[in-house]
Amino acid sequence: MLRRKPAFQQLHLRVSNAYPVVLICRHPNEDYFPVPGDATIAGTTAWVGVCRKNHIRKLAVIQEVRNAGLLDLKCLSQIAVPNVARVIALYHQKGKFYATYEYIDLDILEIGPLADKEIANAFLQVLRGIQRLLFLSIGFRIDSIRVNSSGDVKIG
């Protein structure tokens, strides 16, 4: 008598959100130093920094979060969508809140000209990010739609 293998079963795995590090009584300047040259992002108070740890050396955007209550910071930490920039750390010092999130290389307008299929794919990724941000009642600016080095469109 032959035995058959059981059929493939679908696993329902639940992936937990990775919460960012929360640092109290610490300023982002202690962990990041500004990129040489013009490290500020036009039209915002955000600046680009490099991690001071030698083994990491990742770029990040550091921005002061104004009027940040605990609920706003909770919403920031719940963003775990591939089309939204990942929050790395939250800082609090002297009544000011700072958010550090992943650096995204290119502006969406810098990658043209694109074929119709590529434009449709970019819009699909943007709509996924917008849907999640609107669900969490988080506002964003159109110029924050950017493209990372692997071609993923992100809002950040």
Secondary structure, DSSP 8 states (H G I E B T S, - for coil): --------------------EEEES--GGGTEEE-SS--B-TTSS-EEEEESSTTT--EEEEEEETT--HHHHHHHHH---TTB--EEEEEEETTEEEEEEE---EEGGGG----HHHHHHHHHHHHHHHHHHHHTT----GGGEEE-TTS-EEE-
